[in-house]
Amino acid sequence: MNRREALGTLGKLGLGAAALGLGGSALAVPAKNIDADVLNFALNLEYLEAAFYAAAVGRLSEVRAIGGNAPIALPANLPAGGMQFKDSNVQAYVNSIADDEIEHVKFLHGALGAAAVARPLLDLSSAFDAAGQAASGGAIKGFNPYTNELFFLHGAFIFEDVGVTAYNGAATLLTNPDYLQAAASILAAEAYHAGSIRTFLLQSKDIVAAAGLTVEQIVNAISALRAKVGGGKDKGLTENSKAVLLPDNAYGGAFARTTREVLNIVYLAPDAHKGGFFPAGLNGAIK
């Protein structure tokens, strides 16, 4: 079953089967069915990723059309038509990822139906400034990922690995095997995205990007910050002078983060209940 087939199957099943506790999973399952809560947690993160990529290519209206009217804070100098790309390859990848992220939002929102949470308040402006300062010890101020392709790739790096580890961590929380299949298919898409972003950044690792710091230094600092608040489950662009394609664990698989560890990253603070990219917090039971 491919990704679209898996998503279609889940959409046809609806949330009712899981709510009634039908089906099972070979993995460990929670004491009670929280499938809807887990999918809504994922929907919050997909709202953020979709908005981030869509804003870059002038497609934010597609995200605003789903999930309500909550504001999406953007840098003041970002044109409505998106940022200016000089590298057509990067632009093509960003458009392709935007396609996927928007579809993820549409799918999850549609599958959840009336149970879907509204889009929360999103910050794609001051949160990046805060993240840049935190990762660089205050050396980088006013970081705006929409300034150029290289800055955008740094911003994308903040999100992509988090999405992969979040979906991986959610696997044991789902009880319905069809939901698990659909989540696995989205995880695979996020992994492709993350690998692409890391590849672009690795090609530019020796370029001085900001505040006298190279791409390699900045990306590794972002990783260190995520590891600090996200359970230590992270890896930068390089390790022991070798390229790192994914944040892999001891047996070569991707790390799995708990929901709390994911929240620590997107809120930009441990044990916070709001802040960072979600100024008012996530919507739903897991927030």
C-alpha positions, 0 to 999 in steps of 0.5 A: 500500500502506498502513502496515498492509498494508506491515507485514503483507507484511513479517511474512508474508515473515519475515526469511529472504528478507533473510537469503538476500540476496533482493531489492534496493534502488534506494538504496545498500546496505551491503557486507553484509546487516545488515537484522536488525541494523537492525531490532533497532536500531529495535526498541530505540528502539520499546521506549523510545517505547512504554514512554514513552507507555504509562506515561502512559496506564496501559498499560505492562503491554502493553509489559512483555508483549513482549521479556522482563522487563528493568526499566523505571524510572519516577518513584516518584509515577507511578500505575499507571493513568497520569498525570492529564490535564486536557486531553482533546485531549492525552490522546486524542493520547497514547492514539493514539500509544501505540497506534501505538508498541505496534503497532510493537513487536509488529510488529518483534518478530514479524517478527524472530522468534527473532532479535528482541532482548530489551527492554533496561533502560529509564530513564524517570526519572533520564534525564529529570532528566539531560536536563532539567539538560543542556538548561537548564544545570542550571536545571531539576532533577528534571524528570518528564514525567509531572507534567502535560501540558505537561511530558509534551509536552516529554518527547515532543519529546526522542524524536519527532524522533529517531525520524524522523531515525533511520528516515530514516538507516536507509534506506540500510542496508536491502537488502530492499525490503519491509523498506524499505517497512515502515520507511518506513511507520513513519517516516511514522507517527513524523513525524505524531507529531512534528508533532503534538507540535510543534504542541501545544508551539507553541501554548504557546510563551510559557508559562513552564514551569519555572525561569523559562524559556518552552516555546519556550526549553526546547524550543529548548534541547533541540534545541540539545543534540540537535544538539550530540551528534547531528551538528548535525541538528536544529531547535527550535520556532522559527527566526528568529521563525518556527515550525518544524514539522520538523527540515528540511534544506536541501531541506525534507526531514527530516534523516537521522541515523547510528546513532552520532548517534542513540546519542549522543542516547539515551545522553545523551553522545557516543561512549558505549556505554550510559547515559541512557535505556538504562542498560545500553545497547541490545541487539543488534549496533548499540549 
